[in-house]
Amino acid sequence: MAHAKLTGHHLVTAEKILNHPASHNIEWHDAAALLVEIGSITEGSNGRYTVTLGDETQIFDRPRGKDLDTQQIVDLRKMLKAAGFSLESIHE
């Protein structure tokens, strides 16, 4: 799947999400900025976020702290992969 070339901070954030095992220092605002760049993210009135990437849409709660939890990272990784992103493709 063709997608925008990631650079700078977005590239680092995508690498952290795609790497396994999950990194535990991915900040919510960095992930949200990446999602704005490659998909869409909207905040609902209930504080939940609707994330659409490719053909997939999921609802995320904002983390209690500044960092994503492990399950959120796993869910975002699945969404990225389903949309055609991989560690190899983001470096092409």
C-alpha positions as CSV (number, residue, x, y, z in Angstrom):
1,M,0.0,0.0,0.0
2,A,1.4,3.4,-0.9
3,H,1.6,5.9,2.0
4,A,3.3,9.1,2.9
5,K,7.0,9.0,3.6
6,L,7.6,9.4,7.3
7,T,10.4,11.6,8.5
8,G,11.8,12.9,11.8
9,H,9.8,12.4,14.9
10,H,6.9,10.6,13.1
11,L,9.4,8.0,11.8
12,V,10.8,7.4,15.3
13,T,7.3,7.1,16.8
14,A,6.3,4.6,14.1
15,E,9.5,2.6,14.7
16,K,8.7,2.4,18.5
17,I,5.2,1.2,17.8
18,L,6.2,-1.4,15.2
19,N,9.2,-2.8,17.2
20,H,8.6,-5.9,19.2
21,P,8.7,-6.2,22.2
22,A,6.8,-3.0,22.8
23,S,8.6,0.1,23.9
24,H,7.2,1.5,27.1
25,N,8.0,5.1,26.4
26,I,5.7,6.1,23.6
27,E,4.0,9.3,24.5
28,W,0.3,9.8,23.6
29,H,0.8,13.1,22.0
30,D,3.5,11.6,19.7
31,A,1.3,8.7,18.7
32,A,-1.6,11.2,18.1
33,A,0.6,13.4,15.9
34,L,1.7,10.4,13.8
35,L,-2.0,9.4,13.4
36,V,-2.9,12.8,12.2
37,E,-0.1,12.6,9.6
38,I,-1.1,9.1,8.3
39,G,-4.8,8.7,9.1
40,S,-7.2,10.6,11.3
41,I,-8.0,11.0,15.0
42,T,-10.9,12.8,16.5
43,E,-11.7,13.4,20.2
44,G,-15.2,12.7,21.3
45,S,-17.1,14.6,24.0
46,N,-16.5,11.7,26.3
47,G,-12.7,12.0,26.1
48,R,-12.3,8.9,23.9
49,Y,-10.5,9.1,20.6
50,T,-11.7,7.7,17.3
51,V,-8.7,6.6,15.2
52,T,-9.0,5.7,11.5
53,L,-6.1,4.3,9.6
54,G,-6.7,2.7,6.2
55,D,-10.0,0.7,6.4
56,E,-9.8,0.3,10.1
57,T,-11.4,2.4,12.9
58,Q,-10.9,1.9,16.6
59,I,-11.7,3.8,19.8
60,F,-8.9,4.6,22.2
61,D,-9.0,6.1,25.7
62,R,-6.4,8.7,26.5
63,P,-3.8,7.0,28.7
64,R,-3.9,8.0,32.4
65,G,-0.2,9.0,32.2
66,K,1.7,10.5,29.3
67,D,2.7,7.1,27.8
68,L,0.6,4.6,25.8
69,D,0.0,1.3,27.7
70,T,1.1,-2.0,26.2
71,Q,-2.4,-2.9,24.8
72,Q,-2.7,0.4,23.0
73,I,0.7,-0.1,21.4
74,V,-0.3,-3.6,20.3
75,D,-3.6,-2.2,18.9
76,L,-1.8,0.6,17.0
77,R,0.8,-1.8,15.7
78,K,-2.0,-4.0,14.2
79,M,-3.6,-1.0,12.7
80,L,-0.3,0.2,11.1
81,K,0.4,-3.2,9.7
82,A,-3.1,-3.6,8.3
83,A,-2.6,-0.2,6.6
84,G,0.6,-1.4,5.0
85,F,3.2,0.0,7.4
86,S,6.1,-2.1,8.5
87,L,9.6,-1.5,9.8
88,E,10.9,-2.1,6.2
89,S,8.3,0.1,4.4
90,I,8.8,3.1,6.6
91,H,12.4,3.2,5.6
92,E,11.9,2.9,1.9
